[in-house]
Amino acid sequence: MKHILGRKLRVKKYLVALSIAALTVFTAACGSDDNSADAGELSGSVSIDGSGTVYPLMSRIADEFMTIEDVSVEVGRAGTSAGMQKYVVGETDFSNASRPIKDEEVAELDANEIESKEFKVALDGLTLVINPENDWATELTEEEVKTMFVTGNIKDDDKVLWSDIRPEWPAEEINFYGPNENHGTYEFFVDVIIEKQDLVAGINLQQEYSTLVSLVSDDKNGIAFFGFGYYVNNDDKLKAVSIDFGNGPVAPSLETIGEDGPYANFTRPVFTNLNLDAAKEKPQVKAFAEYIFSTGAADFAGETGFAPLPDEELAEALEFVQNLK
């Protein structure tokens, strides 16, 4: 399977490369860009903050870019909403997000006269994780997930037992975990998965994903939700739950995560928002944006736990950035 996946990714990279080559020829024919610079001739810095989910991908892209250019790319992981608070007032050049930008954030950008553009960078699968010693809840239906995480659905005091989900499971209390309100993953789970209902009382919400990994890896009765990338990079400490969406259980994987795939109900795009004014004024910002869509998102999505976007979406984003004047 790894061999097949590797071949698919190589084909994808090749197709993206062809699209990029064609766009480069087109751009050159239309004239030079005063803000562009040859490889190795850039300097300065690029500031990025936002989603902890997107952090591993953007950090990997930044690390590779800095081997090519003499540019400092600083990537933070304050969380989608916290990162947006900095971005809308012009403190950062990019703001990563694991949910779409909100109307009120767009309004703040407009009020501050900041021109911005939201781009998809990859696809993520919302993943439920349990302790490796948990050998009963390895599969859940979509409805069971929606029911168990919502307050009052099973018990008034929300002290839910595994046996309340299925009678044959242990009569032990479930400990619920997840990212806190700063994270787009929290908002995606609450707004989309459980349809804006209140989370079960007593759920332990954390700022750091690494803390969630530690909590569940030490708790036989723990269950948490976060992005697939954090699971796949900690699969020696955690076990992913397969979800039955109506046609049998599906495990999250690079093969199943996709907007039209078998894991589609728990799939979401992840984003980066680009300050277009910064891209027009600072060559290093524009160059980094070009690198994301020409190379980074295609090359490093898979290795950081994301399904790559279709080639045509990356090519369209690249063309948009290249044509900024």
RAJOZI-V325514 format. One record per residue. N is the residue number from 0. PSI is psi as a letter, one per 20 degrees, with the letter a starting at -180 (999 if undefined). D_LAST is the distance of its C-alpha to the last C-alpha in Angstrom with 2 decimals. Layout:
n=N psi=PSI d_last=D_LAST
n=N psi=PSI d_last=D_LAST
This chain:
n=0 psi=h d_last=44.13
n=1 psi=h d_last=41.99
n=2 psi=g d_last=42.15
n=3 psi=g d_last=41.03
n=4 psi=g d_last=38.17
n=5 psi=g d_last=37.06
n=6 psi=g d_last=37.15
n=7 psi=g d_last=35.10
n=8 psi=h d_last=32.38
n=9 psi=g d_last=32.43
n=10 psi=g d_last=32.07
n=11 psi=g d_last=29.18
n=12 psi=h d_last=27.39
n=13 psi=g d_last=28.16
n=14 psi=g d_last=26.78
n=15 psi=g d_last=23.52
n=16 psi=g d_last=23.36
n=17 psi=g d_last=23.91
n=18 psi=g d_last=21.10
n=19 psi=g d_last=18.71
n=20 psi=g d_last=20.06
n=21 psi=g d_last=19.52
n=22 psi=h d_last=15.88
n=23 psi=g d_last=15.36
n=24 psi=g d_last=17.17
n=25 psi=g d_last=15.17
n=26 psi=g d_last=11.78
n=27 psi=h d_last=13.65
n=28 psi=h d_last=15.16
n=29 psi=i d_last=12.07
n=30 psi=r d_last=11.15
n=31 psi=q d_last=10.04
n=32 psi=o d_last=6.94
n=33 psi=h d_last=7.84
n=34 psi=i d_last=7.51
n=35 psi=r d_last=9.71
n=36 psi=q d_last=13.46
n=37 psi=q d_last=16.61
n=38 psi=p d_last=18.93
n=39 psi=i d_last=21.16
n=40 psi=j d_last=19.13
n=41 psi=r d_last=17.43
n=42 psi=a d_last=19.19
n=43 psi=b d_last=19.26
n=44 psi=r d_last=19.64
n=45 psi=p d_last=18.38
n=46 psi=p d_last=20.42
n=47 psi=p d_last=21.51
n=48 psi=r d_last=24.46
n=49 psi=c d_last=26.06
n=50 psi=p d_last=28.08
n=51 psi=h d_last=31.00
n=52 psi=g d_last=31.09
n=53 psi=i d_last=27.61
n=54 psi=g d_last=28.28
n=55 psi=h d_last=30.05
n=56 psi=g d_last=27.29
n=57 psi=h d_last=24.40
n=58 psi=h d_last=26.67
n=59 psi=g d_last=27.52
n=60 psi=g d_last=23.92
n=61 psi=g d_last=23.28
n=62 psi=g d_last=26.48
n=63 psi=g d_last=25.56
n=64 psi=h d_last=22.06
n=65 psi=i d_last=23.81
n=66 psi=i d_last=26.11
n=67 psi=g d_last=23.27
n=68 psi=q d_last=21.21
n=69 psi=m d_last=22.63
n=70 psi=p d_last=20.86
n=71 psi=o d_last=22.88
n=72 psi=o d_last=22.04
n=73 psi=p d_last=24.36
n=74 psi=o d_last=25.17
n=75 psi=r d_last=27.49
n=76 psi=l d_last=29.56
n=77 psi=i d_last=30.63
n=78 psi=q d_last=30.53
n=79 psi=g d_last=28.14
n=80 psi=g d_last=29.21
n=81 psi=g d_last=29.64
n=82 psi=h d_last=26.21
n=83 psi=h d_last=24.70
n=84 psi=h d_last=26.59
n=85 psi=g d_last=24.65
n=86 psi=g d_last=21.22
n=87 psi=i d_last=21.56
n=88 psi=j d_last=22.22
n=89 psi=j d_last=19.29
n=90 psi=h d_last=21.55
n=91 psi=q d_last=19.81
n=92 psi=h d_last=16.42
n=93 psi=q d_last=17.84
n=94 psi=o d_last=20.92
n=95 psi=q d_last=23.00
n=96 psi=q d_last=25.24
n=97 psi=j d_last=28.20
n=98 psi=r d_last=28.07
n=99 psi=q d_last=25.56
n=100 psi=q d_last=24.05
n=101 psi=q d_last=26.55
n=102 psi=g d_last=26.32
n=103 psi=h d_last=27.34
n=104 psi=h d_last=24.56
n=105 psi=g d_last=21.98
n=106 psi=h d_last=23.86
n=107 psi=g d_last=23.70
n=108 psi=g d_last=19.93
n=109 psi=g d_last=19.81
n=110 psi=h d_last=22.48
n=111 psi=j d_last=20.60
n=112 psi=l d_last=17.40
n=113 psi=p d_last=15.52
n=114 psi=p d_last=12.94
n=115 psi=q d_last=14.04
n=116 psi=p d_last=14.31
n=117 psi=p d_last=17.62
n=118 psi=p d_last=18.05
n=119 psi=q d_last=21.44
n=120 psi=h d_last=22.16
n=121 psi=r d_last=25.86
n=122 psi=p d_last=29.15
n=123 psi=q d_last=31.89
n=124 psi=o d_last=35.54
n=125 psi=p d_last=37.27
n=126 psi=p d_last=40.32
n=127 psi=p d_last=43.76
n=128 psi=q d_last=45.45
n=129 psi=r d_last=49.09
n=130 psi=q d_last=51.33
n=131 psi=h d_last=52.46
n=132 psi=i d_last=56.07
n=133 psi=o d_last=55.40
n=134 psi=j d_last=56.89
n=135 psi=g d_last=57.25
n=136 psi=l d_last=53.91
n=137 psi=i d_last=52.05
n=138 psi=p d_last=51.31
n=139 psi=q d_last=50.52
n=140 psi=q d_last=49.85
n=141 psi=g d_last=46.74
n=142 psi=h d_last=49.14
n=143 psi=g d_last=50.89
n=144 psi=g d_last=47.64
n=145 psi=h d_last=46.82
n=146 psi=g d_last=50.40
n=147 psi=h d_last=51.06
n=148 psi=i d_last=48.00
n=149 psi=p d_last=48.66
n=150 psi=p d_last=51.07
n=151 psi=i d_last=54.46
n=152 psi=h d_last=54.11
n=153 psi=g d_last=56.79
n=154 psi=q d_last=58.62
n=155 psi=h d_last=58.63
n=156 psi=j d_last=58.39
n=157 psi=j d_last=55.68
n=158 psi=m d_last=57.81
n=159 psi=p d_last=57.03
n=160 psi=q d_last=58.99
n=161 psi=h d_last=57.98
n=162 psi=i d_last=61.13
n=163 psi=h d_last=59.77
n=164 psi=g d_last=57.05
n=165 psi=p d_last=59.54
n=166 psi=h d_last=63.26
n=167 psi=i d_last=63.67
n=168 psi=r d_last=61.15
n=169 psi=q d_last=62.35
n=170 psi=l d_last=63.40
n=171 psi=q d_last=61.08
n=172 psi=p d_last=58.51
n=173 psi=p d_last=54.85
n=174 psi=o d_last=52.51
n=175 psi=p d_last=49.04
n=176 psi=q d_last=45.87
n=177 psi=r d_last=42.13
n=178 psi=q d_last=38.94
n=179 psi=a d_last=38.84
n=180 psi=i d_last=36.87
n=181 psi=i d_last=33.90
n=182 psi=p d_last=33.02
n=183 psi=h d_last=31.33
n=184 psi=h d_last=34.11
n=185 psi=g d_last=36.65
n=186 psi=h d_last=34.86
n=187 psi=g d_last=34.57
n=188 psi=g d_last=38.25
n=189 psi=g d_last=39.43
n=190 psi=h d_last=37.28
n=191 psi=g d_last=37.33
n=192 psi=g d_last=40.22
n=193 psi=j d_last=42.84
n=194 psi=l d_last=41.36
n=195 psi=k d_last=41.11
n=196 psi=r d_last=44.68
n=197 psi=p d_last=45.83
n=198 psi=q d_last=46.07
n=199 psi=p d_last=49.56
n=200 psi=q d_last=51.09
n=201 psi=i d_last=51.24
n=202 psi=p d_last=48.20
n=203 psi=o d_last=47.00
n=204 psi=p d_last=43.25
n=205 psi=q d_last=41.51
n=206 psi=g d_last=38.24
n=207 psi=p d_last=38.31
n=208 psi=h d_last=38.47
n=209 psi=h d_last=40.55
n=210 psi=g d_last=43.12
n=211 psi=g d_last=43.34
n=212 psi=g d_last=43.93
n=213 psi=g d_last=46.73
n=214 psi=g d_last=48.30
n=215 psi=h d_last=48.61
n=216 psi=i d_last=49.67
n=217 psi=j d_last=52.53
n=218 psi=o d_last=53.51
n=219 psi=h d_last=55.40
n=220 psi=j d_last=54.99
n=221 psi=q d_last=51.31
n=222 psi=p d_last=48.53
n=223 psi=r d_last=44.84
n=224 psi=p d_last=41.56
n=225 psi=a d_last=38.18
n=226 psi=q d_last=35.57
n=227 psi=h d_last=36.76
n=228 psi=h d_last=35.02
n=229 psi=h d_last=37.28
n=230 psi=g d_last=40.29
n=231 psi=h d_last=39.64
n=232 psi=j d_last=39.21
n=233 psi=k d_last=42.49
n=234 psi=i d_last=44.52
n=235 psi=i d_last=47.33
n=236 psi=i d_last=47.83
n=237 psi=r d_last=47.14
n=238 psi=p d_last=47.94
n=239 psi=p d_last=45.60
n=240 psi=p d_last=47.21
n=241 psi=q d_last=47.05
n=242 psi=p d_last=46.37
n=243 psi=o d_last=48.28
n=244 psi=j d_last=46.18
n=245 psi=i d_last=49.10
n=246 psi=k d_last=49.37
n=247 psi=q d_last=50.54
n=248 psi=p d_last=49.00
n=249 psi=p d_last=45.57
n=250 psi=p d_last=44.48
n=251 psi=p d_last=40.82
n=252 psi=r d_last=39.38
n=253 psi=h d_last=36.35
n=254 psi=h d_last=38.22
n=255 psi=h d_last=39.00
n=256 psi=p d_last=35.90
n=257 psi=q d_last=33.67
n=258 psi=i d_last=32.81
n=259 psi=j d_last=35.37
n=260 psi=a d_last=37.60
n=261 psi=i d_last=41.02
n=262 psi=k d_last=39.58
n=263 psi=h d_last=37.16
n=264 psi=h d_last=38.79
n=265 psi=j d_last=37.89
n=266 psi=q d_last=34.52
n=267 psi=q d_last=31.27
n=268 psi=q d_last=27.60
n=269 psi=q d_last=26.11
n=270 psi=r d_last=22.59
n=271 psi=q d_last=19.90
n=272 psi=p d_last=17.72
n=273 psi=p d_last=14.30
n=274 psi=o d_last=13.19
n=275 psi=h d_last=9.55
n=276 psi=g d_last=9.65
n=277 psi=h d_last=11.14
n=278 psi=h d_last=8.79
n=279 psi=h d_last=5.89
n=280 psi=h d_last=8.94
n=281 psi=o d_last=11.08
n=282 psi=h d_last=10.70
n=283 psi=h d_last=13.88
n=284 psi=g d_last=12.83
n=285 psi=g d_last=10.04
n=286 psi=h d_last=12.72
n=287 psi=h d_last=15.37
n=288 psi=g d_last=13.77
n=289 psi=g d_last=13.46
n=290 psi=h d_last=17.03
n=291 psi=g d_last=18.32
n=292 psi=i d_last=17.66
n=293 psi=h d_last=18.33
n=294 psi=g d_last=21.47
n=295 psi=g d_last=22.42
n=296 psi=h d_last=23.07
n=297 psi=g d_last=25.00
n=298 psi=h d_last=26.91
n=299 psi=i d_last=27.94
n=300 psi=g d_last=28.40
n=301 psi=g d_last=31.93
n=302 psi=i d_last=33.15
n=303 psi=j d_last=32.17
n=304 psi=k d_last=33.85
n=305 psi=q d_last=31.19
n=306 psi=p d_last=31.14
n=307 psi=q d_last=27.95
n=308 psi=q d_last=25.80
n=309 psi=q d_last=26.16
n=310 psi=g d_last=24.22
n=311 psi=h d_last=22.41
n=312 psi=g d_last=21.05
n=313 psi=g d_last=19.64
n=314 psi=h d_last=18.14
n=315 psi=g d_last=16.49
n=316 psi=g d_last=15.00
n=317 psi=g d_last=13.77
n=318 psi=g d_last=12.16
n=319 psi=g d_last=10.33
n=320 psi=g d_last=9.03
n=321 psi=h d_last=8.37
n=322 psi=j d_last=6.23
n=323 psi=p d_last=3.78
n=324 psi=999 d_last=0.00
